[in-house]
Amino acid sequence: MEIEEKLRIANEGGSFDEETSSWIGKLVKKGEKMGKIIRDQNGRFRILTVGFDDNTKEDIILNNIGADNKSVHQYEWLSKDKWYRF
């Protein structure tokens, strides 16, 4: 999908499965729960779906337009050997 099409979809409030800079496969934890990103949707918001080891799923909703002060960032992701909060 071309960038122009992605921008059109986002501007209309829709979303699309991210391909070029996907988070799919990244390790995520929420407290003691461990999982991986299994779906990455982008648009006005970035919605990362985490599949946890206990077979539960949760969405992490990230604001693509500035800081999201309403969110409680309970999740962390692993980069190399260090965990970072969303």
C-alpha positions as CSV (number, residue, x, y, z in Angstrom):
1,M,0.0,0.0,0.0
2,E,1.3,3.4,-1.0
3,I,1.9,6.2,1.6
4,E,-0.8,8.3,0.0
5,E,-3.4,5.6,0.5
6,K,-2.3,5.1,4.1
7,L,-2.6,8.9,4.7
8,R,-6.1,9.0,3.1
9,I,-7.2,6.1,5.3
10,A,-5.8,7.7,8.5
11,N,-7.3,11.1,7.6
12,E,-10.7,9.4,7.2
13,G,-10.4,7.9,10.7
14,G,-9.7,4.3,9.5
15,S,-6.8,2.0,10.0
16,F,-4.7,-0.5,8.1
17,D,-2.4,-3.4,8.9
18,E,1.1,-1.9,9.2
19,E,3.7,-3.6,6.9
20,T,6.8,-1.4,6.6
21,S,7.5,-0.6,10.2
22,S,5.5,-3.3,12.0
23,W,5.8,-4.1,15.7
24,I,4.7,-7.7,15.0
25,G,6.9,-10.2,17.0
26,K,8.2,-7.7,19.5
27,L,8.2,-8.9,23.1
28,V,5.8,-7.1,25.5
29,K,5.1,-7.5,29.2
30,K,2.4,-6.2,31.5
31,G,3.6,-6.8,35.0
32,E,4.5,-10.5,35.1
33,K,2.5,-11.4,32.0
34,M,4.7,-11.9,28.9
35,G,3.6,-11.9,25.3
36,K,4.3,-10.8,21.7
37,I,2.7,-8.3,19.3
38,I,0.5,-10.3,17.0
39,R,-1.3,-7.5,15.1
40,D,-0.3,-4.0,14.2
41,Q,-2.9,-1.6,13.0
42,N,-2.0,2.0,12.1
43,G,-4.1,5.1,11.3
44,R,-5.2,7.9,13.5
45,F,-4.2,5.7,16.4
46,R,-1.7,2.8,16.5
47,I,-3.4,-0.3,17.9
48,L,-1.0,-3.1,18.9
49,T,-2.6,-6.4,19.8
50,V,-0.6,-8.5,22.3
51,G,-1.0,-12.2,22.5
52,F,0.0,-13.3,26.0
53,D,1.5,-16.6,27.1
54,D,-1.8,-17.4,29.0
55,N,-3.7,-17.2,25.6
56,T,-5.3,-13.8,26.5
57,K,-5.2,-10.8,24.1
58,E,-5.1,-7.1,24.8
59,D,-4.9,-4.0,22.7
60,I,-2.4,-1.2,23.4
61,I,-3.8,2.0,21.9
62,L,-1.1,4.6,21.1
63,N,-1.9,8.1,20.0
64,N,-0.2,9.0,16.8
65,I,-0.8,12.7,17.2
66,G,1.0,14.0,20.3
67,A,1.2,12.7,23.8
68,D,-1.7,10.7,25.3
69,N,-1.9,11.8,28.9
70,K,-5.1,9.8,29.5
71,S,-3.4,6.4,29.0
72,V,-2.0,4.4,31.8
73,H,1.1,2.9,30.3
74,Q,1.1,-0.5,32.0
75,Y,3.0,-2.2,29.1
76,E,6.7,-2.5,28.4
77,W,8.5,-3.7,25.2
78,L,11.9,-5.2,24.9
79,S,14.7,-3.6,22.7
80,K,17.9,-5.5,22.8
81,D,18.4,-6.2,26.5
82,K,16.4,-3.3,28.0
83,W,12.6,-2.9,28.7
84,Y,10.9,0.4,27.8
85,R,7.5,1.7,28.8
86,F,5.1,2.7,26.0
